[in-house]
Amino acid sequence: MKEEQEPGYFEKMELLLQQYVNNRLQLFRLQAAEKAARLGALALVLVLIAGMVLFVLLFISIMAGYFFAELTGSLFYGFGIVTGFYLLVLVILLLVRRKYLEPFLVNTFIRIFLEKKNEQDEEEPTV
């Protein structure tokens, strides 16, 4: 009968390396899931806020249209003024989107993905 030998140094190191790689992969998966969940939650909150802002803006626009209609004496001109204001805002947004809006959004997404939770995350684990 052959006795089972205790694993040697290299076998132990191989086992430890496999465990380390598996643990790092699991950590990466958990961090990715957390960041995806945070991004999804942020997107949902932004959609809800945008929907509420849209309704408020819609009713303020209707009020402004009727206000300008009374000032000008014509519904056409009153709502035309409000439409002109929105066209002006649209043109301004299109002109500044590449310089200000896109970098802001890109930096926000990068900050979310690269943000560290606390000081423990900043330290590398020791083996």
PAKOLVO-97759 format. One line per 3 residues: number of its first residue (from 1); for each residue x, y, z of N, C-alpha, C. Coordinates in nm, 4 decimals. Atoms other than C-alpha are relative to their C-alpha. Layout:
REM residues N
NUM> X/Y/Z/X/Y/Z/X/Y/Z  ...
REM end
This chain:
REM residues 127
1> 0.0806/-0.1174/0.0000/0.0000/0.0000/0.0000/0.0852/0.1242/0.0000  -0.0729/-0.1252/0.0129/0.1100/0.3410/-0.0883/-0.0666/0.1039/0.0885  0.0553/-0.1036/-0.0858/0.0665/0.6106/0.1708/-0.0159/0.1287/-0.0796
4> 0.0237/-0.1261/0.0677/-0.0800/0.9369/0.0536/0.0933/0.1042/0.0584  -0.0968/-0.0991/-0.0459/0.1826/1.2048/0.0709/-0.0674/0.1357/0.0178  0.0469/-0.1369/-0.0212/0.1267/1.5503/0.2013/0.0475/0.0825/-0.1186
7> -0.0405/-0.0784/0.1176/0.1285/1.8029/-0.0826/0.1263/0.0809/0.0294  -0.1252/-0.0731/-0.0132/0.4627/1.9679/-0.1425/-0.0205/0.1507/-0.0102  0.0016/-0.1463/0.0022/0.5519/2.3332/-0.1547/-0.0702/0.0538/-0.1241
10> 0.0561/-0.0509/0.1244/0.4598/2.3857/-0.5201/-0.1492/-0.0287/-0.0120  0.1428/0.0328/0.0020/0.1258/2.2100/-0.4848/-0.0775/0.0945/0.0911  0.0653/-0.0955/-0.0910/0.0417/2.4319/-0.1870/-0.0085/0.1385/-0.0627
13> -0.0007/-0.1317/0.0639/0.1434/2.7424/-0.3785/-0.1012/0.0059/-0.1152  0.0971/0.0041/0.1092/-0.0643/2.6349/-0.6778/-0.1424/0.0117/0.0538  0.1320/-0.0057/-0.0623/-0.3656/2.5802/-0.4539/-0.0294/0.1410/0.0526
16> 0.0174/-0.1365/-0.0505/-0.3148/2.9182/-0.2844/-0.0217/0.1000/-0.1140  0.0163/-0.0883/0.1155/-0.2784/3.0885/-0.6243/-0.1388/-0.0150/-0.0611  0.1351/0.0224/0.0530/-0.5994/2.9287/-0.7506/-0.1050/0.0649/0.0901
19> 0.0938/-0.0623/-0.0931/-0.7816/3.0394/-0.4359/0.0046/0.1522/-0.0117  -0.0155/-0.1446/0.0125/-0.6428/3.3913/-0.4717/-0.0681/0.0514/-0.1270  0.0610/-0.0422/0.1269/-0.7481/3.4180/-0.8370/-0.1518/-0.0107/0.0080
22> 0.1449/0.0170/-0.0150/-1.0953/3.2825/-0.7576/-0.0590/0.1081/0.0903  0.0481/-0.1058/-0.0890/-1.1328/3.5277/-0.4685/-0.0001/0.1363/-0.0685  -0.0062/-0.1284/0.0715/-1.0232/3.8204/-0.6871/-0.1112/0.0091/-0.1049
25> 0.1085/0.0002/0.0981/-1.2693/3.7188/-0.9595/-0.1350/0.0218/0.0674  0.1249/-0.0178/-0.0745/-1.5499/3.6937/-0.7051/-0.0135/0.1445/0.0476  0.0012/-0.1394/-0.0438/-1.4551/4.0351/-0.5647/-0.0328/0.0930/-0.1162
28> 0.0278/-0.0810/0.1183/-1.4560/4.1819/-0.9153/-0.1475/-0.0097/-0.0386  0.1419/0.0184/0.0334/-1.8010/4.0344/-0.9848/-0.0903/0.0766/0.0972  0.0805/-0.0704/-0.1002/-1.9402/4.1727/-0.6589/0.0103/0.1516/-0.0160
31> -0.0162/-0.1440/0.0201/-1.7928/4.5175/-0.7207/-0.0725/0.0455/-0.1258  0.0690/-0.0358/0.1234/-1.9273/4.5206/-1.0766/-0.1513/0.0003/0.0209  0.1443/0.0048/-0.0266/-2.2737/4.4174/-0.9552/-0.0424/0.1190/0.0850
34> 0.0336/-0.1150/-0.0836/-2.2683/4.6888/-0.6887/-0.0026/0.1292/-0.0817  -0.0059/-0.1228/0.0807/-2.1657/4.9581/-0.9365/-0.1142/0.0041/-0.1014  0.1122/0.0056/0.0931/-2.4258/4.8426/-1.1878/-0.1311/0.0318/0.0716
37> 0.1211/-0.0287/-0.0773/-2.6932/4.8522/-0.9178/-0.0073/0.1481/0.0360  -0.0009/-0.1431/-0.0320/-2.5866/5.2011/-0.8112/-0.0329/0.0834/-0.1225  0.0275/-0.0728/0.1235/-2.5897/5.3197/-1.1725/-0.1461/-0.0152/-0.0399
40> 0.1415/0.0223/0.0307/-2.9327/5.1629/-1.2277/-0.0907/0.0794/0.0913  0.0798/-0.0785/-0.0951/-3.0696/5.3240/-0.9127/0.0076/0.1479/-0.0325  -0.0159/-0.1408/0.0374/-2.9267/5.6599/-1.0167/-0.0813/0.0318/-0.1251
43> 0.0762/-0.0212/0.1234/-3.0820/5.6230/-1.3626/-0.1498/0.0046/0.0293  0.1417/0.0015/-0.0342/-3.4214/5.5370/-1.2135/-0.0408/0.1285/0.0713  0.0300/-0.1244/-0.0713/-3.4112/5.8342/-0.9767/-0.0006/0.1177/-0.0972
46> -0.0048/-0.1095/0.0970/-3.3099/6.0642/-1.2618/-0.1210/-0.0008/-0.0936  0.1196/0.0099/0.0856/-3.5957/5.9350/-1.4794/-0.1231/0.0505/0.0753  0.1141/-0.0469/-0.0796/-3.8462/5.9945/-1.1982/0.0040/0.1522/0.0182
49> -0.0133/-0.1446/-0.0163/-3.7121/6.3442/-1.1321/-0.0270/0.0710/-0.1325  0.0223/-0.0610/0.1306/-3.7080/6.4218/-1.5041/-0.1488/-0.0007/-0.0362  0.1440/0.0058/0.0269/-4.0715/6.3077/-1.5330/-0.0758/0.1065/0.0778
52> 0.0664/-0.1033/-0.0806/-4.1791/6.5348/-1.2482/0.0331/0.1399/-0.0523  -0.0396/-0.1297/0.0553/-3.9807/6.8261/-1.3920/-0.0745/0.0248/-0.1311  0.0722/-0.0141/0.1263/-4.1454/6.7608/-1.7286/-0.1438/0.0461/0.0233
55> 0.1375/-0.0414/-0.0285/-4.4944/6.7878/-1.5792/-0.0061/0.1433/0.0512  -0.0019/-0.1371/-0.0512/-4.4077/7.1032/-1.3877/0.0263/0.0978/-0.1138  -0.0328/-0.0862/0.1136/-4.2514/7.2548/-1.6990/-0.1170/0.0100/-0.0983
58> 0.1157/-0.0010/0.0885/-4.5556/7.1577/-1.9057/-0.1069/0.0969/0.0501  0.1039/-0.0875/-0.0535/-4.7987/7.3338/-1.6726/0.0457/0.1451/0.0070  -0.0509/-0.1379/0.0016/-4.5748/7.6392/-1.6362/-0.0029/0.0551/-0.1422
61> 0.0032/-0.0438/0.1399/-4.5519/7.6544/-2.0164/-0.1419/0.0361/-0.0434  0.1402/-0.0313/0.0331/-4.9305/7.6410/-2.0509/-0.0402/0.1317/0.0658  0.0312/-0.1255/-0.0693/-4.9633/7.9154/-1.7885/0.0657/0.1186/-0.0706
64> -0.0702/-0.1081/0.0687/-4.7004/8.1262/-1.9670/-0.0644/0.0286/-0.1355  0.0665/-0.0209/0.1289/-4.8735/8.0705/-2.3008/-0.1267/0.0818/0.0147  0.1220/-0.0780/-0.0210/-5.2034/8.1994/-2.1654/0.0311/0.1414/0.0498
67> -0.0388/-0.1333/-0.0476/-5.0272/8.4870/-1.9888/0.0401/0.0875/-0.1182  -0.0419/-0.0785/0.1174/-4.8593/8.6017/-2.3108/-0.1156/0.0183/-0.0982  0.1176/-0.0156/0.0859/-5.1855/8.5420/-2.4971/-0.0839/0.1184/0.0467
70> 0.0743/-0.1159/-0.0503/-5.3562/8.7940/-2.2696/0.0736/0.1290/-0.0285  -0.0786/-0.1207/0.0272/-5.0726/9.0419/-2.3157/-0.0072/0.0394/-0.1472  -0.0007/-0.0291/0.1435/-5.0728/9.0107/-2.6947/-0.1399/0.0017/-0.0604
73> 0.1359/0.0049/0.0531/-5.4446/8.9483/-2.7408/-0.0217/-0.1140/-0.0972  0.0125/0.1103/0.0944/-5.3835/8.6317/-2.9440/0.0624/-0.1262/0.0596  -0.0554/0.1272/-0.0465/-5.3419/8.2669/-2.8423/0.1210/-0.0420/-0.0841
76> -0.1092/0.0361/0.0912/-5.1214/8.2150/-3.1465/0.1295/0.0678/0.0408  -0.1211/-0.0729/-0.0369/-4.8734/8.4835/-3.0457/0.0453/-0.0360/0.1422  -0.0356/0.0358/-0.1371/-4.8841/8.3904/-2.6763/0.0752/-0.1315/0.0071
79> -0.0685/0.1289/-0.0011/-4.7961/8.0270/-2.7327/0.1202/0.0002/-0.0941  -0.1165/-0.0157/0.0875/-4.5594/8.1291/-3.0132/0.1200/0.0543/0.0757  -0.1094/-0.0525/-0.0829/-4.3538/8.3283/-2.7614/0.0601/-0.1118/0.0851
82> -0.0495/0.1115/-0.0819/-4.3278/8.0234/-2.5341/0.0781/-0.0985/-0.0871  -0.0691/0.0899/0.0924/-4.2310/7.8062/-2.8320/0.1344/0.0579/-0.0409  -0.1262/-0.0664/0.0356/-3.9675/8.0590/-2.9361/0.1022/-0.0091/0.1128
85> -0.0899/0.0131/-0.1144/-3.8223/8.0516/-2.5856/0.0601/-0.1403/0.0051  -0.0515/0.1374/-0.0032/-3.7941/7.6716/-2.5978/0.0943/-0.0280/-0.1163  -0.0930/0.0157/0.1126/-3.6334/7.6846/-2.9426/0.1345/0.0651/0.0309
88> -0.1235/-0.0669/-0.0389/-3.3771/7.9331/-2.8088/0.0796/-0.0850/0.0999  -0.0661/0.0875/-0.0970/-3.2999/7.7048/-2.5128/0.0581/-0.1228/-0.0705  -0.0483/0.1162/0.0745/-3.2660/7.4075/-2.7522/0.1263/0.0332/-0.0787
91> -0.1175/-0.0398/0.0780/-3.0208/7.5945/-2.9762/0.1204/0.0201/0.0924  -0.1096/-0.0210/-0.0955/-2.8124/7.6993/-2.6738/0.0533/-0.1342/0.0500  -0.0445/0.1327/-0.0455/-2.8047/7.3387/-2.5457/0.0781/-0.0743/-0.1080
94> -0.0719/0.0662/0.1089/-2.6982/7.2093/-2.8865/0.1377/0.0603/-0.0204  -0.1291/-0.0661/0.0182/-2.4180/7.4656/-2.9031/0.0997/-0.0335/0.1110  -0.0917/0.0210/-0.1129/-2.2735/7.3924/-2.5582/0.0086/-0.1448/0.0453
97> 0.0037/0.1373/-0.0499/-2.3382/7.0197/-2.5293/0.1363/-0.0668/-0.0036  -0.1298/0.0682/0.0090/-1.9928/6.9041/-2.6448/0.1024/0.0584/0.0962  -0.0985/-0.0640/-0.0870/-1.8053/7.1534/-2.4323/-0.0332/-0.0188/0.1477
100> 0.0385/0.0039/-0.1407/-2.0030/7.1320/-2.1073/-0.0823/-0.1225/0.0386  0.0936/0.1040/-0.0398/-2.2810/6.8734/-2.1057/0.0602/-0.1405/-0.0091  -0.0579/0.1332/0.0163/-2.1032/6.5651/-2.2441/0.1134/-0.0279/0.0991
103> -0.1042/0.0274/-0.1007/-1.7896/6.6026/-2.0251/-0.0570/-0.0175/0.1411  0.0618/0.0139/-0.1314/-2.0096/6.6470/-1.7185/-0.0588/-0.1394/0.0170  0.0607/0.1334/-0.0089/-2.2025/6.3259/-1.7926/0.1052/-0.1103/0.0026
106> -0.1065/0.1007/0.0038/-1.8895/6.1276/-1.8783/0.0729/-0.0040/0.1335  -0.0694/-0.0043/-0.1294/-1.7139/6.2434/-1.5610/-0.0860/-0.0568/0.1122  0.0886/0.0549/-0.1020/-2.0187/6.1543/-1.3521/-0.0011/-0.1520/-0.0051
109> -0.0008/0.1458/0.0116/-2.0291/5.7989/-1.4889/0.1348/-0.0581/0.0430  -0.1321/0.0484/-0.0391/-1.6527/5.7574/-1.4450/0.0155/0.0072/0.1512  -0.0094/-0.0144/-0.1452/-1.6754/5.8872/-1.0870/-0.0765/-0.1122/0.0698
112> 0.0784/0.1076/-0.0603/-1.9462/5.6300/-1.0109/0.0758/-0.1329/-0.0089  -0.0665/0.1287/0.0165/-1.7418/5.3403/-1.1511/0.1335/-0.0085/0.0731  -0.1315/0.0041/-0.0628/-1.4100/5.4403/-0.9961/-0.0016/0.0417/0.1458
115> 0.0101/-0.0461/-0.1373/-1.5377/5.5609/-0.6596/0.0309/-0.1136/0.0974  -0.0291/0.0976/-0.1055/-1.3990/5.3821/-0.3576/-0.0965/0.0248/0.1133  0.1012/-0.0134/-0.1055/-1.6433/5.3108/-0.0762/0.0577/0.0588/0.1274
118> -0.0606/-0.0491/-0.1235/-1.4118/5.3676/0.2181/0.1493/-0.0254/-0.0037  -0.1458/0.0129/-0.0021/-1.0488/5.3604/0.3261/0.0454/-0.1452/-0.0062  -0.0388/0.1413/0.0071/-1.0482/4.9798/0.3538/0.0155/-0.0442/-0.1438
121> -0.0091/0.0378/0.1409/-1.1037/4.9536/-0.0231/0.1295/0.0502/-0.0639  -0.1195/-0.0570/0.0583/-0.7973/5.1690/-0.0894/0.1223/-0.0857/0.0256  -0.1137/0.0845/-0.0327/-0.5606/4.9227/0.0770/-0.0118/-0.1325/-0.0729
124> -0.0024/0.1292/0.0674/-0.4593/4.6171/-0.1185/0.0012/-0.1100/0.1060  -0.0032/0.1096/-0.0975/-0.5262/4.2888/0.0616/0.1377/-0.0665/0.0013  -0.1272/0.0682/-0.0114/-0.2182/4.1150/0.1901/-0.0219/-0.1503/0.0064
127> 0.0115/0.1458/0.0033/-0.1589/3.7443/0.1369/0.0924/-0.0608/0.1006
REM end
